[in-house]
Amino acid sequence: MSEVKLPAYEAVETALKIQSLAVTPAELHGLLTGMLCGGLPADGEQWIGPIADYANNGESLGGEARTLTQSLVEMTAKALASTGFEVTLLLPNDESDLMDRAEALSEWVNCFLSGLGLMGLNHEKLPATVQEALGDLQDIAQLGIDEDDDMEEQAALFEQVIEHVRMCALTCYFELVARHQSEQAEKPTLH
């Protein structure tokens, strides 16, 4: 299994600041992941409009920002499509302050839900597993870290929440994209 390795959060954050984009790495990656899980083709440039609207006030993305975002799209699509459940979330590293990590996770989840919403899916027609995953994600987006609690315990719980978010994203991808692609591949070709 060859794990897809996302760039470091701090490196992406620096690149986004240099490009004067009003988005955090967690927001950008969450939005892209949500769009991919909602059926956005990874091989095109259909992501450009929504990302430009969200991160750059509708102005086009150029240079390094475009290259960085394209790279994130490709890496995330590859991770989602892998059979090794390789999806990782672009969040600050484990040595970062837990409060900062929790804020970034909330940003990632909120933007994931927005990205999925941008794909125009009818919530009532989604499979029950996807509806459950989305409900969990909406709840997770509201979670916070209590500074008065044991921070080691909070950190352990936080890791469990991250794992659940990953599984929710994979559920959405499998149900909305991979299963559909598999069904299309199985259909006989009429000549």
Secondary structure, DSSP 8 states (H G I E B T S, - for coil): --------HHHHHHHHHHTT-S--HHHHHHHHHHHHHTT--TTSSTTHHHHHHHHSTT----HHHHHHHHHHHHHHHHHHHSTT---------TTS-HHHHHHHHHHHHHHHHHHHHHTT--GGGS-HHHHHHHHHHHHHHT----TTS-HHHHHHHHHHHHHHHHHHHHHHHIIIIIHHHHHHHHS----
